[in-house]
């Protein structure tokens, strides 16, 4: 009965590969997010998305793209992975923007 | 190049003291400006936004921000902080109020001293 679930939990891949992280929420929320946890453990927003608008942090490289097949899913695609992409990525959802969000357990991505 | 700079990574103020968080931007056109707050375990919350009109903008939770074109700044202020204000604050700039790419600053973490 996990509210926000991410798969995989761990992902190890080589530089240059393309990978995806999946996120699903069963809470009926309108807004979903992707965050990257930096080396200081701060969560940095990457994308905020609902069925009406996508807000992108322009500091995020174009190699990262969110894909939402439906309201309950927001997948993160990453092309041409680089060593600096290694981090923990968190998905989250909320009933609408500006309301408390529920977080997934995180995906630890390691690029070698 | 378009950018947003928040020069203070971490600020600690005493409860009840005044607060000012700095934000400077570089943007080719007239910008839409935002301040967001991210409390621990929560998503982003919009505090206030500005595009035109009165350069002093009032937001939620007692926050205000002042747009100064000559200084390319949009500093966030609050006269008296509360312990619940401890969070990370992001300044952002964009082309419109919604459905647009928004450039976020790196954030300023605010801690409140009892």
Contacts between the chains, C-beta under 8 A, distances in Angstrom:
chain1	res1	chain2	res2	distance
A	31	B	43	7.3
A	33	B	43	5.7
A	33	B	44	7.6
A	42	B	88	6.7
A	42	B	107	6.7
A	42	B	109	7.2
A	43	B	38	7.0
A	43	B	88	7.9
A	44	B	104	7.8
A	44	B	106	7.9
A	44	B	107	7.2
A	45	B	38	7.5
A	45	B	44	5.9
A	45	B	90	7.3
A	45	B	104	6.3
A	48	B	43	7.7
A	48	B	44	6.6
A	52	B	99	7.4
A	53	B	98	5.3
A	53	B	99	4.1
A	54	B	99	7.2
A	55	B	98	7.9
A	55	B	99	7.9
A	55	B	100	7.4
A	55	B	101	7.7
A	55	B	102	5.4
A	56	B	101	4.8
A	56	B	102	6.8
A	57	B	102	6.7
A	57	B	103	7.2
A	57	B	104	4.8
A	58	B	2	7.1
A	58	B	101	5.0
A	58	B	102	6.9
A	58	B	103	4.4
A	58	B	104	7.8
A	59	B	103	6.7
A	59	B	104	6.6
A	92	B	43	5.8
A	94	B	43	4.9
A	97	B	43	7.2
A	97	B	44	7.2
A	97	B	45	7.9
A	97	B	46	7.2
A	98	B	43	7.7
A	98	B	44	7.3
A	98	B	45	4.4
A	98	B	46	5.4
A	99	B	43	7.2
A	99	B	45	7.8
A	100	B	41	7.6
A	100	B	42	4.7
A	100	B	43	7.0
A	101	B	41	7.8
A	101	B	42	5.5
A	101	B	43	3.2
A	103	B	41	6.9
